[in-house]
Amino acid sequence: MNTSAKEGTETENAQGQMERSVDTVDYRSSPGQCQELRPVQVVHQSHSPPAVDSNSSGAILADAAASVASALQSAREVLSRNNSTNSKHQIDS
């Protein structure tokens, strides 16, 4: 793999997304053969996150995950309060 930094060019594609093209070299070798070098162009596409529909499965899962995180935080707080109360009773005894 060629790890040297190469300058690329940025353009906007037909969908209005930014693309960065970088010229590099592909190194290939087969068993018993010499290493083959081939110039290639790699295109990196930037994707913007899609708008989330509140009724979509993604939004439903995100809401469920937020609810679980909230419930876990509440449980931690209750356990923390119980542990500190139990510690006080043990010290007072």
C-alpha positions as CSV (number, residue, x, y, z in Angstrom):
1,M,0.0,0.0,0.0
2,N,1.3,3.4,-0.9
3,T,1.2,5.6,2.2
4,S,2.7,8.8,0.9
5,A,0.4,11.8,1.0
6,K,-0.8,12.9,-2.3
7,E,-2.7,16.0,-3.3
8,G,-6.2,15.5,-4.7
9,T,-8.8,17.5,-6.5
10,E,-12.2,18.3,-5.1
11,T,-15.2,18.5,-7.3
12,E,-19.0,18.4,-6.9
13,N,-20.7,15.4,-8.5
14,A,-24.1,15.3,-10.2
15,Q,-25.9,14.7,-6.9
16,G,-24.3,17.8,-5.4
17,Q,-22.0,15.9,-3.1
18,M,-18.3,16.7,-2.8
19,E,-15.8,14.2,-4.2
20,R,-12.1,14.1,-3.7
21,S,-10.0,12.3,-6.4
22,V,-6.5,11.2,-5.6
23,D,-4.0,9.6,-8.0
24,T,-2.0,6.8,-6.4
25,V,-0.4,3.5,-7.3
26,D,-1.8,0.0,-6.8
27,Y,0.7,-2.6,-5.9
28,R,-0.2,-6.2,-6.7
29,S,1.6,-9.5,-6.6
30,S,0.7,-13.0,-7.4
31,P,2.4,-16.1,-6.0
32,G,5.6,-16.8,-8.1
33,Q,5.2,-13.5,-10.0
34,C,6.9,-10.1,-9.8
35,Q,5.2,-7.2,-8.1
36,E,3.0,-5.3,-10.5
37,L,2.6,-1.5,-10.2
38,R,-0.5,0.1,-11.7
39,P,-1.5,3.8,-11.5
40,V,-5.1,4.2,-10.2
41,Q,-7.4,7.0,-9.2
42,V,-9.3,6.8,-5.9
43,V,-12.5,8.8,-5.4
44,H,-13.6,9.6,-1.9
45,Q,-17.3,10.7,-1.7
46,S,-18.7,12.8,1.2
47,H,-22.2,11.7,2.2
48,S,-24.4,13.9,4.3
49,P,-26.6,12.1,6.8
50,P,-30.1,11.7,5.5
51,A,-33.0,13.5,7.2
52,V,-34.6,11.3,9.8
53,D,-38.3,10.7,9.5
54,S,-39.8,10.4,13.0
55,N,-41.8,7.4,11.9
56,S,-38.9,5.6,10.2
57,S,-37.3,2.5,11.8
58,G,-34.1,4.4,12.4
59,A,-35.9,7.1,14.4
60,I,-37.8,4.5,16.4
61,L,-34.6,2.7,17.2
62,A,-32.9,6.0,18.1
63,D,-35.8,6.8,20.5
64,A,-35.6,3.4,22.0
65,A,-31.9,3.7,22.6
66,A,-32.4,7.1,24.2
67,S,-35.1,5.6,26.5
68,V,-32.8,2.7,27.5
69,A,-29.9,5.1,28.2
70,S,-32.2,7.2,30.4
71,A,-33.5,4.2,32.3
72,L,-30.0,2.9,32.9
73,Q,-28.9,6.4,34.2
74,S,-31.9,6.4,36.5
75,A,-31.1,2.9,37.8
76,R,-27.4,4.0,38.4
77,E,-28.6,7.0,40.4
78,V,-30.9,4.8,42.5
79,L,-28.2,2.3,43.2
80,S,-25.8,5.0,44.0
81,R,-28.2,6.5,46.5
82,N,-28.9,3.1,48.0
83,N,-25.2,2.3,48.4
84,S,-24.5,5.6,50.1
85,T,-27.5,5.1,52.5
86,N,-26.4,1.5,53.3
87,S,-22.9,2.9,54.0
88,K,-24.3,5.4,56.4
89,H,-26.2,2.7,58.3
90,Q,-23.2,0.5,58.5
91,I,-21.1,3.4,59.9
92,D,-23.8,4.4,62.4
93,S,-24.2,0.8,63.7
